């Protein structure tokens, strides 16, 4: 294959590395913003005697879904462990929420 052929095929591909990096970083910032905002709202709700476990369950379910997807694509055990841990916390928080805590 000639150099020009390789360049032409490369330009025709839809996989842009910069776009992938931007997407990955945006997801990290999304996770961070979600966790921090849920923590702040949970603290405020707890100080007012309101149940806060729904926020914990929501964040953990979201993180679990993201880590499960990463595990499915990469098969890295870290992602599986994080998915299982956040799933367990989500179940605990959901049960506590439905019990009125």
Secondary structure, 3 states (H helix, E strand, C coil): CCHHHHHHHHHHCCCCHHHHHHHHHHHHHHHHHHHHHHHHHHHHHHHCCCCCHHHHHHHHHHHHHHHHHHHHHHCCHHHHHHHHHHHHHHHHHHHHHHCCC
